Amino acid sequence: MTLTPAQTQVLAMLRECDQGRFEVDPRMREGLRARLHEDLAPVAGAITQPVFVGKAAMARVLACEAHEVAEAAVPFEWSLAAARGTVAHRAIQLSVARTDRPSPLGLVDDALARLADDPNIRIADYLLGLTDAERAELRGDVSEIVGSFLELWPPLERGWRPQTESPRRAELFDGMVILSGKLDLTLGAPDGLQAGRVVVDLKTGNRHAGHVDELRFYALLDTLRCGVPPFRLVRYYLDAGDLVAEDVSEDVLEAAVRRTVDATRKLIELRTGMRSAAVTPNPACRWCCIRNECDGATAFEEADQEARTRQ
């Protein structure tokens, strides 16, 4: 089939990966685990129940500790915004596995039906309770996301070994510290000690510096799982049709380890009561659940208003 320029760009990126694979030290996996254990040992002894560390908690605690503590205390509630990503990823997962070419809306409806019928998935009850108007809004929003993916990516061949929504998990200190994440899309696989996997994170909206760190965290989790890191990390911005790639190196993994240790140490200290949370004004103050009672949010708002006035 004839590919669009956007699809050609993706295909060229995948073919580059076939040419640039590298071999890793077989001791890399154990070396990374030993490094994490060594750096976190000073605080790990205070843990009395498992501490789960994911990309969202890491980003919050590194931006503002008070924000993370406040969010952790609020029970999770589904919303249309939260459901949008879950349904979109399931629909994309179905598109990869199917041999026919259903419409984006058909994929969305299949995804909604499967999610609502699975009692083991937390979103099932929320989907069953949607009003007709809410369901229509969700279908429309997700259909746009899925349509963008199908339009911008070439058909994924079986030989590329595509996998969607792939969980990754690393347990430290006998399961008392659990690092976890879920990869949107992976292509390829390692061949012995030779790197060969491409990890893709599908994004809607604008670019954010934290997106780089999220993918590097996924690369660390993938390396801890199988001992061989991904070859390349790809951020694909569906709204703009832009692809940003970064090849994995020892420096990339080192940056991921440092950030993971920093965030995990802070999460342990805060959740075990070793110290109180620090307040750091930042853009997340705009949607923080304690913004109306936090001096940090007030300080950020004043600084932001002053900056806008200067412009």
N, C-alpha and C positions, 0 to 999 in steps of 0.2 A: 504494500500500500504506500501511497505517497504521504510523506510526513510533513507537518507544518514546521516552520523554523524553530518554534519552541520545542517540539518533539525531537527535532534533529539535534538541538543543543543537549537534551537529556541523553540521547543515544550516543553522542560523541563523548560525553562524560563517562558513560559506562564502558565504552570501548577503551578509553584511556586507562581504566582500571585494569584491564587485561594486560596492558603493557608494563605496568609499574609495580607489580607485586614485589614484596620484600619478605625475607625470612627473619624470624624473631628468635631471641634466646629462649630455649626451653625452660629456663628458670625464671622467666619474666613474671608468670602468674604468682608463684610463691613469693617472689621478691616484693611484688605490690602488696600482697596480703600481709607480709611481715612488716612492711613500712606502715600500713594502716594500723596494725596492732601496736606497734611501737609508739607511734605518735598519739594514739588515743588511750593508751594504757593509764596515764596519770588520772584520767577522769572516769574510766570504765568501771572502776571498783565501786563507784557510788550508785550504779544502776541497779534498781530492784525489780524492774519490769522492762520488757523489750522496748527499745527506742527505734521507731521506724523513720528512715531518712529518705525522702524523695526530693524531686527537683523543686517542687513548690515550697516546701518547708525550708530547703536550703536557700532559695532566693530570698524568702522573707526574712529569715534570721540574719542573713548577711546584710540586708538593707536596713532593717530596724528590728531589734530583738523584741521590743514591746509589741510591735505589730504581730510577730509570730506567736507570742504568748497569748495575745488576745484572740487571734484566729483559731488557735488550738483549743481554746475554751468554748468556742461556739460550735454546736452540733451542725454537721453538714446538711444542707438542704438543697434538693435539686431545683433548678430553674431552667428556663428555656435556653439561656446562655450556656449553662453547664451541660445540658442535654445535647446541644448542637454538636459539640465535638465528639461525644460518645457515639451518637447516631451516624455522624459522617464517617468516622473511622470504621464502623461496622459495615457501612455501605461500600466503602472503598475495599474493605476486606473481601466482600462478596464479589466485587467487580474483578478482583484479581483471580479468584478461584473459579469463576464461571467461564464456560467455553463459548457462550453466546454473547451478544452485545446488547444487553437491556438498556433502556433509557435511564438517565440519572434518577428520575422520579420513581421508576420501577425499582431500582436498587434501594432507594430510601424507604419505600413501602415494605420491601422485603426485610430490611434492617429493623424497621420499627416493629414488624410482626415477630421477628425472632427475639428481639430484646424484651418485648412485652410478654412473650410466652415462656421466658426462662426465669423461674422463681429464684434462682441462685444469683441473679444479677440485681443489684440494688436499684437500678433505674426502672425495673419492671412496673412496680406499683405507681411510680410517678407518671409513666407513659399511659397507663390504664386510666388514670384520673384526669387526663387533659380534657379540656373543653374542645369543641369542634374548632373554634377560632384559634386556640393555642396549637392544636395539632396541625392546622393548615399553615400557621406561621412557621412552625418547626419544619414541616415538609418543604416549604418554599426555601427557607434559609439553607437547609442541608442540601437540597437539590442543587443550589448554586455552587456549593463547595464541591460536591461530587462531580458536577458537570465540568467545573474548572479542571479537576484532576484528569478526567477522561480526555479533555480537550488538549491539555498541555503535555501529557505523558504518552509516549508510544505504548502500544499494547505490550504487556509484560510477558515475555516468552517463558515457557516452563524451564528452559535451560538456565535462566537467570536465578532460579530458585527463589522466587519472591515469597516473602512472608510478611504478614501484617499483624499489628498489635502483639508483637512478640515480647513477653515479660522477661525481665532480667532481675536477678536477686543475688545478693551476696551477704552471707551471714558471718558476723565477727563476734568474738568473745562468746562462743557457744550459743549463738542466736540472740544475744542480748542487744546487739546492734545490727539492724537489718537495713541494708542499702537496697533500694528497689526502684525500678522504672519500667516503662513500657515503650518499645520502639515502634514508631508508626509504620515503617516499611524497611525491610532489609532485602538486599539483592546479593546473590553469590554466597560463598562460604569459604572458610579457610581450607587450605589443602596441606595437611600436615602442619609444618611450622611456617607456611607461606600465607601471608595475609591475603584475603580475597573478598571480604564482605564490605558492602557499602551500606551505611546506615543513613536513612532519609527521615527527616523531620518535616512534616507538612504543616505549613503555617498560613493562617489567614491574618489580615491586618498588616500593620507596619513592622518594620524590622526593629529589633531590640537587642542591645548588647548582651543581655542574658541568654539569648538563644544560642550563642556560641558555647557558653558554659554548660547549658543543658546537654548539648550533643557530646561534649567532651566527657561529661558524667556518664552518658550512655556508653561511650567508648571504653571507659574504665570498667563499667559493669560487664560489658561483653568480654573484655580481657580477663577479668576475674572468673568468668564463667567457663571459658574454653581455653584460656591460656594464650590465645592469639588475638591481637587487637584488630578492629576493622581497618581496612585499607584507607577508606575515605569517609568523611562526614559531609552530608549534604543538607542544606536548608533550602526548601523550596517554598517560595511565597506565592500562593495560588492566586491572590488578587492581582499581583503585578506580573506573574509569569516569570519571576526572577529566580535564578539558581545560584547559590553561593556554596562553594565546596572548600573543604579543608582536608589535606592529607594528614593522616595520623602519624605522629613521630613520638620519640621518647619525650621531647619537650611538651607535646600536647598532653601526654599521659601524666607527666610531672605536674603540669598546671592543674589537671583534674584531681590529682591526689591532694595537692595543697589546699585547694578549695573545699574538697570533701572533708578533709581533716578539720579545717577551720570551722565549717558549718556544723559538722557533727559534734565537735567539742562544745560549741555554744549551745546546741540543742540539748546535749546531756546536762550541761551545767544548769540550764534553765529548768529543765523538766525534773531534775533531782533536787532543786532548791539550793544549789551550791551558791548562787548569787542572784540578785535581782536583775531584771532586764533593763538594758540601756535604751534610751530613746534617741533615734537618729532621724531628723526631718529629711524626707525624700519624696519624690513624686507619688509614691504609693499612699501617702497621707490622704490623697484625694478620695480614696475608696476604703480606707481603713475603718474597721467597725468601731474604733474608739476615737475617731477624729474629733468628735464634739467635746471630748473631755481630756484631750491630750495637748500639753503645751507644745510638743513637737509639731503637731499638725498646724497649730496656730502660727508657730514660727515659720513653717514652710509656706503657709498661705501669705504671710506678710512679705517674705522674701520674694515669692513668686510675683506678687502684685507690684513690688518695687521694681523688679526686673522688667515687667511688662510696661511700666510707666517710663522707664529709661529708653525703651525701644521706640 
